[in-house]
Amino acid sequence: MTRCFLPALALPAVVLCCLSAVQTLAAADQQPAKNLPNIVIIFTDDQGYADVGCFGTAKVKTPNLDRMAAEGIRFTDFYVAQAVCSASRAALLTGCYPNRIGILGALSPASQIGIHDDEMTLGELVKQKGYATAVFGKWHLGHHPQFLPLRHGFDEYFGMPYSNDMWPQHPTSKFPPLPMIDGQKIVNPNVTADDQKLLTQRLTQRAVEFIERNKDRPFLVYLAHHMPHVPLFVSEEFAGRSAGGLYGDVIEEIDWSVGQVLDTLRRLKLDRQTLVIFATDNGPWLSYGDHAGSAGPL
């Protein structure tokens, strides 16, 4: 298994890792589809550089991420195209500067814009080689039907279309109810705190099931966790487990998620054929105290 561990979004590295993997093995049209590399991108929201054991945290246990970093390639000096949600994700999925494609800052429920049909996403690119593609988690590139993942190269989507704080419980903004979307359909029009506690586990389950269903063909999984963006939520299984408070509990559950994906690839004997990338969209909040991550020595 090829593993790339990126503590902060390495825009060129993420896109180029994926493109080079596909293009190298698919250079010849005769290349059998079963020999193409699978791609798994695990993307977190507002996680800090030093929130992982291999980068210095002593309060949070991240054995799966630490193992991934030890066995793979660890990148320590990369730069985000724009240090905010939507713009960073637009850069990740298109390889373009967000200014060029008109997605700046963080889109909101009131936004009328989103990713344009003319933009080539990573999903659309690999589908040209017969990949099965899926997004599980935070999309944040437009919530109207024409902007959702199924219109931009992905076969499956399950998650919330923007940040998990864009809901009626926000302390200062009056947001509408936060929806959960499956494909193009709203399956839960009003996500609650109890729903958010199960987000990491539900997204992980969907990703694992997708991998299992597509084990006999090349696939791209974009697992974009809504955590550890505030407000923080964690399942009962991980509540109070870490020495790092609620934030630490959230990180440990994300580490569990990484382990579930890696274990699934090994069980299906896909680990030698899969490029796994772990990254975050930008650094930690500076104004949320113990509900924010750490940039460590940076």
N, C-alpha and C positions, 0 to 999 in steps of 0.2 A: 504494500500500500504506500503510495506517495502522499505524504502529509505536509502541508504548508501551514505553519502557525504564525499568524500575523496579529500582534497585539493591537494595532490600529490599522485602519483600512489602507492597504497598499493598492491603490487604484490600478496602476499599470501592472503590478505583479499579479493581482487576482485575475484580471482579464487575460493577460499574456500567458499565465500558467494554463488556463483553460484552453485558450486558442492553440497554444503550442502542442498541448497534449492531443487535441483532436486532429490538428493538421498533420502532426508527425505520423500518427497511426492511420490516418485516412488519406495520405498523400496519393495513394493509388486508388483509382475507382474500384479496383478489384478487391480492395481490403474488406474481408468479411466483417459484417456488423458486430459479430460477437467478440471481435478483437479490439474494438474501439474502447477507449478508457471511459469508465463511469466517472461522473463528477459530482461531488457533494460539497456545497458551500454552506457552512454553518455561520450565521451572521447574528451578532448580538447588538443590543441597542444601548448606547451610552456606557459601555463597560470601560473600565480604566486599565491602563497598561499593567499596573501592579496588583491587579485583582486575581492573579493566577500564581500558583506556587512557584513556578519556574521563573517568574519575574518579581518575586520578593514577598508575597503576602505570607504572613505567619498565622493569620487568624482563620483562613479559609482553606479547606482541603480540596484540591482539584487533581486527583490522581490520574484521571483520564486525559485531561489537557496536558498535564506534566509529562505523561508517557508519550503523548502525541508529539510534543515538542522535542523530547529526547530522541525519539525514533525517526523524526522527520526533519524538515528544514524549518529553522526558526528565523524569521525576519524581525529586525529590531529598529530599522530606520526607514520609515515610509511616511507618506504624507497623504492626507485626505484631500479630495478635490474641493470640498466645502464642508466645514465641520457642523453640519446640521442634517437632519433626517433625510428628507426627500432628495435634496441635491446630491448627497453622498450615495444614495441608492441608485439614483439615475446614472451616476458615473460608473458605479459597479456593473450595472447590467448593460450599459451601452459602450463603455470605454471612452466616453466623450466627456469633456468638461461640461458641467451642468449649465453654465452660462450659455454655451452654444446651443443647447437644446431647450432652453427656456424654462428649466425647473430650478428655482432658487429657494433657499430656505426650507421651511416645512409647510407642505400643503395642509389645508384644514378642511373641515366639513363644508365650509362655504366656498371653497375653491372650485372654479369652473374649468381649470386647466388640468392637464396630465400628460403622460408620455404620448408623443405623437405617433401616428401610424407609420410615418416615414422612417422612424428610428429603428435600427436593427438591434434587437436585444440578444443577449447570450442564448436565450431559449430559442429564438428564431434561427440563430446561426447553427446550433447543433441539431435542430430538427431537420436541417438539410441533409444530415448524415443518418437520419432515422432514429434519433434519440427520443425516448419518452421523457417528458419534462414536467416538473411540478414546483409550485411555490407553496410553502406552508409557513404562515406567520404574517409578519408586517410587510405590506406592499408599499404603501405611501407614495405611489406615483399616479394618483388620481383614483377617485372612488366611483365615478360615473361608468356605466357599462363599457363604453368605448375605450376606457383606460385600464380596465382590469386585466389580470394576467392571461386569461384565456384568449384575449384579443392580441396578445403580444408574444406568442410563441410557447405558451405553457398549456399542457393538457389538463392539469389539475391545479386548483387553488383552494386553500382553506386558511382563513385567518381574518384579521381585522384590517381595514383599508388604510388606517392611519394610526397615530400614536395612541397608546392605551390611556393617556391622560385627557384625550379629547372626548370627554363624556360629561354628563350633567353634574357630576361630583367635583369638577374642577373648581378650585377655590376662588378663582378670579374671572374666568371666562364662562359664558353661557353657551355651552356646546349642546347639540341635540344628542339623543341616545346613540350609543356606540354600537354599530352592527357587527355581527359575525357573518361572513360570507363563505359559501361553499360553491365553488364554480362561479356562476354569475348570479346565484340566488342568495338572498338574505335568509339565513336559517335561524338567526336569533337577532331580532331587531333592537334588543336592549340588553347589552352585556352588563352583568352585575359584578360585584366584588367576588362573589362565590365563583362565578365563571372565570374570572381572572386568576383565581388561585389554581385553577386546573389548566391554564393556558400552556405552560411549558410541557406538561405531560401529554396533553391532547395533540399538540403539534408534533411532538416526538413520535407518538403512536402513529400518526398519519404518515410521517416520513418513513418509518420502519415498514409499514404496510405497503407503501408505494414501492420501496426497494424490493420487497418480497414478491410483489406482483410482476415486477419488471426485471427479475434476475436473469432472464434469458435474452435480454436485449440491452443496448447501451442506454444509460439514463443520466439525467441531470436533476439533482435535488437541490433546491435553494431553501434551506431551513432558516428562516429569518425570525428569530425569537423576539417577542415583544419586550422581554426583560433584558437587562435590569433598569429599563426606563421607569421613572416614577409615574404613578404610584406603584410601589413594590408589592407584589403578591407571590406567595409560595404555597405549595400544597401542604397538607397536614403532615405528610410523610417527611418533609424536610424542615418544617417549622421548628426553630429552636435548636437545630443540630449543630450549627457552626459557632465558633467563638467570635464571629464578626457581625452578630446581630442579624436583623432581617435581611440586610443587603448581602451578608455572607451566606445566609440560607439560600437566597436566590441564586447566587453564583454556584453554590454546591449542587443545586438542582440542574442548572445548565450543564455543569460538568457531568452529571448523571446522564443527561440527554446525549452528550457527546459519546459517552460510553455505550449507550444503547445503539447508536448508529454504528460505531466501530465494531461492536460485538455482532451485530446483524451482518455486516459485510464479511466478517470472519466465518460466521456460521454458514453463510451461503457460498463460501469460497470465492468471494469477490474482492477480497482485500488486496490481492496482487494486481488487480485490474482497475483500481479506483483511486482517483485523485481527491483527497479530502483537504479542504481549506477551512480554517477557522479564523475569523476576523470580526472586528466591530466597526460600526459606522463612523464613530468619532470618539473622542475621549470622554472622561467623566464630567458630571456637573461640578461646578465650583461652589454652588450655593445651597446644597441640600444636606450638608453635614454628614451624619452617619447613614443617610439614605443615598449617598453617592459613592462612587468608586474612587480609586487612587491612581494618580499618574506616577507615583513613586518618585524616582530621581529625575524625571523629565522636567 
